[in-house]
Amino acid sequence: MKKIIMLLAFFAAVSTVNAQKFSKLGKSPTDIAHYPTNAAKRAFAKTAEQKKALEPKIRVIYGRPYKKGREVFGSLLKFGKAWRVGADESTEILFMTDVMVGDTKVKAGRYSVIIIPTKDSWTLKINSENDGWGNYSYDASKDVASITAPTQKSDEEIEQLSVVLYEKSKNVVHLKIGWDTTIAEFPITLK
């Protein structure tokens, strides 16, 4: 009887393990940009002052699609059409403090990021809709801020979409986005 109970327990455990499968890996890996850049490593700071200086203020989570020889802007991404700034799920921005995006105050919180590219500029939209796939759930009535910036030509081709946050001047962080040969920067003022 003991052997039968042990065998039943074994088969129950095996079937449970097999039922929990991992998702297939996506073609576009996910990345995270922080401001300050080393915010995620603040536990390694040697002093309380250094640790405080590394407290995160902004975080961006996004999918990094590859160019793969494609013409990106104007072709893959149509001018004048909303773009999720990445691949797969909507790009997310988290403000851990109130900020100004353009002339608009944005409360600390979690938002999605949409870009509307044109030939010479990009318009950044901070939107209150979260957890969407791509920009299929994008609803312009939920935009909380918008700012337009001119695009710049990159000296080198950027194979994978890249995002970085850096301090341009005191309390002004730039959200820099680049892909293919196009770069745009958007100022975000920390409050």
NUVEXNU-355540 format. One record per residue (C-alpha): residue in three letters; y, x, z. Coordinates in pm, whole numbers, padded with zeros to 5 digits, always signed. Layout:
# NUVEXNU-355540
ALAYXZ
...
# end
This chain:
# NUVEXNU-355540
MET+00000+00000+00000
LYS+00234+00287+00085
LYS+00175+00439-00260
ILE+00263+00111-00434
ILE+00587+00076-00235
MET+00679+00439-00311
LEU+00611+00389-00683
LEU+00821+00071-00690
ALA+01107+00251-00512
PHE+01081+00541-00759
PHE+01095+00313-01067
ALA+01385+00116-00919
ALA+01580+00442-00867
VAL+01504+00565-01221
SER+01614+00238-01381
THR+01939+00245-01179
VAL+02016+00601-01291
ASN+01953+00517-01657
ALA+02169+00201-01636
GLN+02482+00402-01552
LYS+02560+00583-01876
PHE+02862+00800-01940
SER+03107+00690-02206
LYS+03109+00883-02531
LEU+03379+01148-02544
GLY+03685+01050-02746
LYS+03797+01242-03053
SER+04144+01281-02903
PRO+04138+01450-02563
THR+04365+01322-02290
ASP+04634+01548-02146
ILE+04889+01527-01865
ALA+05242+01671-01853
HIS+05420+01704-01517
TYR+05769+01777-01398
PRO+05787+02016-01231
THR+05531+02183-01453
ASN+05311+02307-01168
ALA+05333+01989-00958
ALA+04956+01940-00968
LYS+04912+02287-00813
ARG+05158+02241-00525
ALA+04876+02272-00267
PHE+04868+02644-00353
ALA+05235+02698-00263
LYS+05282+02960+00006
THR+05575+02799+00189
ALA+05679+02445+00280
GLU+05995+02498+00071
GLN+05793+02595-00237
LYS+05561+02300-00183
LYS+05857+02059-00157
ALA+06009+02202-00476
LEU+05681+02126-00658
GLU+05662+01761-00553
PRO+05608+01564-00875
LYS+05898+01366-01018
ILE+05760+01262-01360
ARG+05410+01251-01509
VAL+05306+01165-01866
ILE+04943+01086-01957
TYR+04866+01077-02330
GLY+04596+01122-02593
ARG+04631+01431-02815
PRO+04543+01343-03175
TYR+04487+01618-03431
LYS+04686+01649-03753
LYS+04372+01740-03953
GLY+04567+01817-04271
ARG+04724+01472-04283
GLU+05087+01397-04356
VAL+05190+01250-04021
PHE+05547+01116-04023
GLY+05628+00868-04297
SER+05262+00837-04396
LEU+05011+00817-04108
LEU+05294+00696-03884
LYS+05523+00467-04079
PHE+05896+00506-04036
GLY+06050+00216-03845
LYS+05716+00109-03690
ALA+05629+00135-03320
TRP+05399+00426-03229
ARG+05213+00476-02899
VAL+05296+00850-02884
GLY+04939+00965-02893
ALA+04592+00834-02950
ASP+04367+00580-02785
GLU+04527+00414-02480
SER+04902+00364-02461
THR+05091+00668-02337
GLU+05191+00629-01973
ILE+05494+00769-01794
LEU+05522+00762-01417
PHE+05862+00811-01253
MET+05822+00900-00885
THR+06195+00857-00835
ASP+06462+00641-00997
VAL+06590+00793-01322
MET+06844+00733-01598
VAL+06716+00707-01955
GLY+07025+00710-02170
ASP+07272+00481-01994
THR+07000+00272-01830
LYS+06878+00308-01473
VAL+06498+00289-01455
LYS+06335+00227-01117
ALA+06055+00450-00997
GLY+05729+00316-01135
ARG+05471+00323-01409
TYR+05563+00242-01771
SER+05434+00284-02123
VAL+05607+00496-02386
ILE+05669+00385-02743
ILE+05843+00583-03018
ILE+05994+00433-03330
PRO+06024+00725-03573
THR+06262+00743-03867
LYS+06315+01029-04110
ASP+06584+01196-03896
SER+06546+01053-03545
TRP+06312+00894-03295
THR+06389+00606-03062
LEU+06211+00628-02728
LYS+06129+00296-02559
ILE+06028+00276-02192
ASN+05828-00044-02160
SER+05697-00233-01856
GLU+05367-00329-02027
ASN+05084-00103-01909
ASP+04716-00042-01978
GLY+04714-00132-02346
TRP+04525+00019-02636
GLY+04757+00188-02881
ASN+05068-00018-02930
TYR+04886-00341-03009
SER+05016-00499-02688
TYR+05370-00364-02741
ASP+05624-00635-02666
ALA+05985-00524-02729
SER+06109-00790-02482
LYS+05951-00574-02207
ASP+06154-00263-02295
VAL+06344-00147-01987
ALA+06527+00144-02154
SER+06582+00293-02497
ILE+06734+00618-02624
THR+06753+00772-02972
ALA+06738+01147-03037
PRO+06754+01349-03358
THR+06436+01521-03471
GLN+06411+01894-03524
LYS+06188+02092-03756
SER+05930+02312-03583
ASP+05893+02672-03702
GLU+05517+02632-03675
GLU+05285+02341-03746
ILE+05175+02167-03426
GLU+04810+02071-03487
GLN+04773+01849-03180
LEU+05037+01617-03043
SER+05200+01794-02748
VAL+05424+01678-02465
VAL+05614+01891-02216
LEU+05865+01810-01942
TYR+06120+02077-01849
GLU+06453+02103-01668
LYS+06729+02146-01926
SER+07008+02144-01666
LYS+07052+02046-01301
ASN+06866+01713-01251
VAL+06824+01660-01627
VAL+06463+01681-01741
HIS+06381+01677-02112
LEU+06076+01494-02241
LYS+05986+01709-02543
ILE+05736+01569-02793
GLY+05605+01760-03095
TRP+05348+01703-03367
ASP+05301+01837-03721
THR+05640+01999-03789
THR+05855+01748-03599
ILE+05999+01776-03247
ALA+06225+01542-03050
GLU+06368+01576-02700
PHE+06484+01298-02471
PRO+06698+01362-02161
ILE+06595+01191-01838
THR+06833+01223-01543
LEU+06678+01232-01197
LYS+06859+01019-00937
# end
